[in-house]
Amino acid sequence: MNLSNVMFDRLELRPDDGGYAWDTEFRYGGDIHRLVVKSEGEGSNEDGVEDAEVQILYSRAITPYFDIQAGIRQDFEPQPRTYLTLGTEGIFPYWFDVEGAVFLSNEGELLARAKGTYDLRLTQRMILQPSAEVTFSAQDIPELEIGSGLSSVELGLRLRYEIRREFAPYIGIVYERKFGDAADFVRLSGKNPESTKVVIGLRAWF
């Protein structure tokens, strides 16, 4: 039986600087074969959308807990780019959610990204979720403020309350840092390569 699911993992506001972010996913298919559409990005009230991407992927289960995925990623901001995508996502023992992917752009650039989250259930309705995301690049891409090697790290800690399982507001804190040449590119544009922000948001699915 084919089923569909829409997950708004993050619909987020950052009151300190008027920023916002989103991370959403649509799935359709059965136990083995699925269509997956992902979208994520961020921006601010002052500058508008600063980063935005959509991925359209074929996902195939290779074990009960892991899928392999392949498809296309399209970036709209800060500059248009199209990438071939190959990745995997699943659940490690003790229910660590992980995903990783490599991306080859139409400009010949090679990138990689890995994410992980863990839900620590404090009560039946209150969950503390630490998260981490790291990005790597095979080369410098100054126009995208990406440096070779380890380019950026984002660490988050979000506390959500499940009014229902499908509807959970949250509050949290996010730390972001650029490294190496990526940090130099950010400084040249007049921004700080390191930041800590308070966030409020909503996690929902149906």
N, C-alpha and C positions, 0 to 999 in steps of 0.2 A: 504494500500500500504506500502510495506517495503522499507525503505530508508536507505542509509549509509552516515556517516559523519566522517571525520578525523579532529581532532582539535589538533594543536600544540600550547598549551596554553603558554608554555615557552620553547624557545630554547635560552639559555642564556650563556653569557660569563662574567667572573669576572676578569677584567684586572689586579687588584691589586695582585692576587696570581696565575694567570694562570688557574683559575678554570672554570668549566662549569656545567650546570645543564639542565635538560629537564623535561617536564611534558606534556604528550601526551595522547590522548584518541580516541578510535575508537568506533563508535556506529552503530549498524545495527538492524532494526526492525520497528515496527509501533508505534502507539500512546500509546499502553498499554504494549506490551511485547518487550524487546530489549535485545540484546547481547551487553555488554560493555566490552572493553578491555582497561585497563589503564596501563601506564608505567611512572615511574618517577625515578630520580636518580641524582647523582652529582659525580664530580671527579675533577682531576686537571692534568695538563700536566706532572707534576713531579711524582705523585703517581698513575695515572690511575684512573679507576672507583673505587670510594670509597663506594657508596651506589647505589643499583639498585634493582628495584622491578617491577613485572608485576602482575596485577590482571585480572582475567577472571570472569565476573559477569553476572548473570541473573538480569535484572532490570525490575520492574513492577510498572507502575503508580498507585498510591493509591489515589491521588487527582489531579486536573489539574496542580498543581505546585510542587508536590513532588513524588519521586520514592523511593521504597524500593529495596535494592540490596543484593544479596547473591552469594557467590562463593568461589574462591580460590585466595590467594595471594602467590606468590613465590618470595622470596628474593634471590638474587644471590650474593650480596656483602652487608656488609663486611663478612657475613657468610651465607651459605645456610640455609634457613628456609622455611617451608610451613605452611600457616595459613588458617584456615577456616575464612571466612569474612562475616559479616552482617552489613549493613549500610544503610544510606539514603542520598539523596541529592535533592536539590530543591531551590526554590526562596521564600524568606520571603517578606512581604510587603515592598514597596519602592525599590524592585529589589536588595536585598542583596542575593548573591549566597552563599549557605552554603552546606557543606557535612560533614558527620561524620560516623565513622565505628569503630567496635570492631573486634579484631583479636585474635584467639586462635591458638597458634603454635603447631607443632608436638612435641615440647618439653614441652608442658603444660603451656606455658607462655601466659598471657592475657595482651593485649595492646589496647589502644584506641587512636584515632586521630580525630581532628576536624579542619575544614578549613572554611574560609569565605573571600569573596571579594566583593567589591562594585565599580561600574563604575561611576565616576563623570565626566559627559560630560562638558568640558570647552568650546568647540566649536563643530561644526558638525564633525570635524575630529580628534580633540585632546581630549584624555580621560586620566584622572588621576585615577589610581586604587590602593587604599590601600588594603592590604591583611593581614591575620593573620592565623597562624597554631600553634596548641598546641598538644602535645603528652603526654600520661599518660601510666603508667605501674602498674600492680598489684604487681610486685616484681622487685628486682634488677637483671639485666642481665649484669654482668661486661664485658663479651666478646663482647657485642654490645654497650657498653658505655651507657646503659639505666639504670636509677634509678627508684625506686618505687615512686608512686605519680606523681606529675607534673614533667616530665622529661625534656622537652624542649619547647621553644617558638621561633617562627620566625615571624617577622613583616616586611612587605615590602611596598614600595611606588614606583609605576612605572608609568611613563608618556609615553603614546604611541600615535603615529600619524598614522591614518588610511589612507594610500595611496589609498587603497580600503578597503571595510569592511573585506575582506578576507586576507588582507596583511597589517600588522601594526608593524613597528619597534618601539622599546621603549628604554628608559634609566631609571634607578631607583637606589634605595638604599635598602639594606636588612640588618636587624639586627637579629642576632641569639644569644640565650643564653641557656645554660644548667643549671639545678637546682639540688640541693640536692646531692644525691649520683652520679647522672649522671655527675655533674660538677667535682666531685672528681675523677671519672674514667678518664675523659678527661685530667685533670691535671696530673694524673699518667702517661699518655701516652705522656706527654710533650707538650700538646696543650693548647690553651686558651679556656675556656668555654664560652667566650663572644666575638663576632666579629661584625663588621660593614663593609659591602662591597658595592662598586659601581658595578652595573650590566648594561650590554647592551644586547639586545636580539631582538627576533622576535616572534610575535604572528600571526599565520596563520591557515586557515581552508579551507577545500574543501569537 
